[in-house]
Amino acid sequence: MPSSYQGPRSANAASERTFSQSVASNTNTETGRVHHLLANKDGAPITITADETLSAAVTVLRDKRIGALIVVDAAGTLAGILSERDIVRKLAETPGQTLPQTVAENMTRTVTTCGPSDTLIEVLRRMTEGRFRHMPVVENGAIRGMVTIGDVVGYRLNELEHEALQLKQLIVG
């Protein structure tokens, strides 16, 4: 042991101790919410009208590389949702006759939505229980965006990684 090292002494124990990190400084008390996720997404939600054809919808889904479209009425309010799953189901039911059909004939009209202040854990729970992967975000009747199960899981994983790093720093000091 180096001769310059001096172990702790009882006189030092009485002195005030300071810490560069604490539980309060290293734990996030705010729960992830939908508005946090939307802040990291770029652009307005992709929408389509109910009178468009499935052919047009498929083209938008392909070009935008997304899995669902928010269906809006003439006033721009939520009328339904059209997902890849809806289209695949219809392809199986009406082979060779599907693409000319309208969005209105194939969309899901009863749409589960969330609000910007909803927690991501609750959104994930509703998606899992409802067995769907896309949820429009609506606030005061206006469409604010769309969250996907991938968005929520990715955001939550980042939160967990950050929490683990904070706890590690807290332990190491």
C-alpha positions, 0 to 999 in steps of 0.5 A: 500500500502506498505510504501516502494512503491514509484510511478513514479516521473516526474524526472524518466521519463527523464531517459533512459528506457530499455526493455528486449524484443521488437518487433524486438526481438520477431517477426520472420521475416523469412517465413517458407520454404520447406527446413526448413520442410525437415530438420526435416524429416528423411531419403531419399524419398521413391521411386518406379519404373514404372515397379513395380506392384500395389501390390508391391506399396501397400506393400511399402505404408503399411510398410512405413505408407505413402500415396504416392510414388515418381515414378522414372525412371532408372536414378532416376529422377521424372517420376510420383507419385502414391498415395493411391487415384490413387490406390483406383480409379483403384480398383473401375474401375477394381475390382479384377484385380488391384493389378497385374497392373503396377505403370506406368499404374496408376501413375499421370504423370504430377506432381506438384513439389516445390523447397527447397526455396518455402514458405510453404504458397505457397506450401499449396495454390498449394496443396489446389487448385490442390486437392492433399496431396503430393508434391515432392521437386525437385532441379536442377532435383534431388529429395530432398524429399516429403512434405505432406499437414500434414507436412505443416499444422503441421509446420505452426501450430508450427510457429503460436504457437511460434508467439503467445507466442512471442507476449504474451511475448512482451505484458507481458514484 
